[in-house]
Every structure is written in C-alpha cells, then in structure tokens.
Amino acid sequence: MKKKQFKINSKLIPFLFWLGPCLMVMGISAGVVMGSWEPISLILIITGVVFLGLWFLFQAYFKPQDKSQTPYWSRRSTQAGTNALASTISVLVILGLINFIAIRNNWRIDLTENQQFTLSPQTQTLVKSFKKPVKVWVFDRGENPQTQELLVSYERIGGKNFQYEFVDPQAKPGLAQQFGVQEFGEIYLQSGEKRQRVRKEALEPLTEIKLTNNLEQLVSNRAPKVYFLQGHGERPLTEGQGGLSEALNSLKEKNFIAEPINLAEKTAVPTDADVIIVASPQRKLFEGEVKALEAYLDQGGSILLMLDPQTNHGLDDLLEKWGVKVDTRLAIDGSGSGRLVGLGPTVPIVREYGQHPITQDFGNGISIYPYASPVETRTIDGITESPLIWTNDQTWAESDLKSPQLQLNPGVDRQGPLSLGVALSRTPKKAEDATNKPSPSPTPTSQPTPEKPEARLVVFGNSQFATNGWFGQQLNGDVFLNSVSWLSKSDQETLSIRPKLPTSRRLAITPTLGQTLSWLGLVILPLFGFGMAVFLWWKRR
C-alpha cells in the first residue's frame, strides 16, 4: 500500500510572507486606534507572527531544491537578508529607546534669536519655588492652542506642582458653579483653598506676563490690607440694617484683611494700608485727618469714598484737588422701571457701565443705588478719570425733595443720564517736572530716588448699595469688590517681565524680482532637473 504524499504548491507560499506582515500591521493599528489591546488586536498580531514563521520554515526545510544547491541558511542571500533584518530591528529598537528616554526626560532647545518660546528667568524661578501644587482652570467650550502651549511650558518647569485643566462649563455645570463662572473663557488659579480669577479668555490672549503675576499673587503670603475709617458716624462693620458685615465677610473670602481705623488717634495712615474706605461719614472729618488722607494719596495710596447725599463729610478740598464734586441733589429715576421690582423713584437702577477694569465685565447687568447723588468731574492735569456707572436718560438730579410730587424742573434740576461713580488715577510726577531748574548731576555716592506708585481714587455718590441687604442684590457686591481689588493694585505687574517681540525677517524685493524668483523656483529649476535626467538616460541607453 503506497503512502499518499501531500504536495504544496510553491507558487502560493510567497503570499504567506505578505499575509504575515499585513496581519501584524492590522493588529498594531487596531490596538493604537482603540487605545486598548483587546483580543482581536492580539489575535491579528499573533496570527501574523505565525504566518511569518511558517514562511521561514518553508524557506529553510520544505522548499524544493536541488541537492547541488547550497542549503538555505548557508546561502549568501540568506545571510545578507538576516543581517538586513537584524539591522532594521536594531534601528527600530534604538529609535524606540530614544523616544522613550525623550518622553521621560523632556528637553527642548529654543534656537530663536530672542528666545521666543522660552519662559523668562523670573517665571522659571517662581514656578520652581512652588511648595504645593497650583492648578489652572480654563472654563471654555474648547481648548485654545495658544493657551495650551503656554500652560505646557509652565508644566514642563513646574512638574507635579503645576497642573492645568480645560473644563467645559456646560459639561460640568457643578464645577463651574463652584468657581462662580458666569461666562465662557474665564480662567481661575487654585492653590489649596485659595482661588483667584485671572480674566476672561475672550478679552485678550493669555500671556506669560499676566499668568506669572497672577501666580505670584496667589502664592504670596501677604494679603492686601483694607482699613475702614470710623469715628464720624460711618457705616458700622456690624450685622443688621445699614451695616457692612456682608461686604466685610466678602473681602475676607477674597483674601483681604479688613480692620477699622480711627485717624484721630493716629498721626498718619498706617504704612501697611493698601486701601482706605470711607463709607458715608455723617460728621465732618478733622482737618488733620483730611491732610493725612491727602498725604496718603500723595505717596501713591488708594481710597474708596462712598458719600451719601446731604452729609457734611468735610472732604470737599480733597475732592477739589482731584477734580471731583459730589452733587447735593438726589438722583431720581422717572422711567418707572423700579416699580416692577418694588422700588421707588429714589432708587435708580443702572444698566450702563464704563470700560474700566472695575465694570468692564458687567455687560447689561443691573446694579441698584438707593438715595444716590450724581458725581461730577473736571479735567485735571496728570489725573485720568473714568466714569463707572450711568443712569438712563429718564433720570434727573432733584433739588426740591420737599415737593409733594417729584418732577423735572429744567431750570433747577439736572437732566440725566447721571454719573453715580468715577474712578481716578494719578501718575507720580518726576523730579524734573516739579521744578524748572535743571537737576544737578548725581554724585557717585548718591542713590536714585525711587519712583512713587500710582495713586488711585474711587468716588461713589452712594454708600447704601454696599450695606447689608443691598450688597447681595444683582451686581452691587461686584461693584464694591471690584473697586477694592482695583484700588489694591492687584492688576499691576508685580514682576518685571518684558514681552518678547519676534524679530522681523521680511525680505523687501521689487515686484519684478519677485516674479523672476517665482519663475525660477516653479518652472526653470524643475525643467532643468527633468532635462538632466533625460540626458543621463539617453547617454546610458
């Protein structure tokens, strides 16, 4: 009985070699795309390896060959192919190791002339000094590539102590509400229990200068100090109607230190004062107290004045030097819009705000000012004025409050819109501006006089908007807190970081030269290369 022999069609064997690599590529691609090495991916890879192994076995033992031929593993072609395969695998392994090491040890080289893509030394020193993790929260619908690239640069330096996360407020409304997010694009910093709002992304692109200075303020151990002037019948810092306890607690939540102060018991404003708040004094301040406040402003201090109508506060001289006058008349809202929410004509509702850091984010929001007086300003050299809030055109400043019917008297009353608040800043005068005489040349031992900081003043013709019960109404609390924040100069750059401007490398050429270069690159050089190739082929034919 003869044994049956199975013959293998040698023409089909080479396809095993191509099937093996194809299955391996399919398995690897499926694993990368799905993000997990599920059984299907592993089965494809293993099957590909098996088919590739069968091809090698066939080449070595089953492929029909003459006895006079050299064995497969002894052939020069086999040795060359094996060396090529081993070299290829070695190169891939080396590249993989280099990539692995590069990921674990991230290192970049900035070859730009002014180090355009490298953080400043001040930023690197600050981020490396973080003792506990700091996280940046970006609340937006998408990821801004420019913002992400900047945050990656910070993360590369800070390591585990610097983190960032993009959050869609619509996808995570609870987290957005926890931070108090109102619009898309808001950015917050968090370190432990401390939180700080940077800005809205839609206003301007996030820069290293802005982020670094906000980080420095967040991790700084020093909290801004706010003093409330007392002793003249000002609003008390207690609970109950007419008090400022709600405003006081909100300041403490914003990392401010708030304390009362009686200037009659002191010779000057304390040096640690960042802001002085004068909330509706009912009795006239002493002349020495007014001079102390003026000296404080001359040294670059900040004061918030909330003055109610018909009060003898004694601050007219100080206001006159800043070009401000608080009208004694009462703002009346004749539009009747307050009736819808149970308010009378003596409670103006404001919907118009100035383009100032205090009010620029308010949009069409509402703030309420019961029994307010208009605030007038005039131009003073060296002082910048910015109106903050306006009433509508149906308001007026009423002179006769004893009249049984409130109505506009064109000859006596002032027609609206009325400004109820203004922010002012005064830049320090240089020494050469104070005198016409040329300043003497400094001696080698003399030290330059440090420049005084900018003085700031905010004046409202009302204080009741910040009292208990009114503070939480609409945007009233934001008006107060933003005013104190701006006066504390938290918006100023605490670190001197100069912006890096890219160097212009544009080549100025004439239109004729530009057209010539276009023809040279698009037509002449390609035709020359093609002609040389045809010539070489003709010579070797």
Buried (B, 14 or more C-beta within 10 A) or exposed (E): EEEEEEEEEEEEBEEBBEBBEEBBEBBBEBBEEEEEBEEEBEEBBEBBBEBBEBBEEBBEEEEEEEEEEEEBEEEEEBEEEEEEEEEEEEEEEEEEEEEEEEEEEEEEEEEEEEEEEBBBEBBBEBBEEBEEBBBBBBBBEEEBEEBBEBBEBBBBBBEEBBBBEBBBBEEEEEBBEEBEBBEBBBBBBBBEEEBBBBBBBEEEEBBBBBBBBBBBBBBEEEBBBBBBBBBBEBBBBEEEEBBBBBBBEBBEEBBBBBEBBEBEEEEBBEEEBBBBBBBBBEEBBBEEBBBBBBEBBBBBBBBBBBBBBEBEBBBBEBBEBBBBBBBEBBBBBBBEBBEEEEBEBBBBBBBBBBEBBBBBBBEEBBBBBBBBBBBBBEEBEEBEBBBBBBBBEBBBBBBEEEEEEBEBEEEEBBEBBBBBBBBBBBBBEEEEEEEEEEEEEEEEEEEEEEEBBBBBBBBBBBBBBBBBEBBEBBBBBBBBBBBBBBBBBBEEEBBEBEEBEEEEEEEEEEEEEEEEEEEEEEEEEEEEEEEEEEEEEEEEE
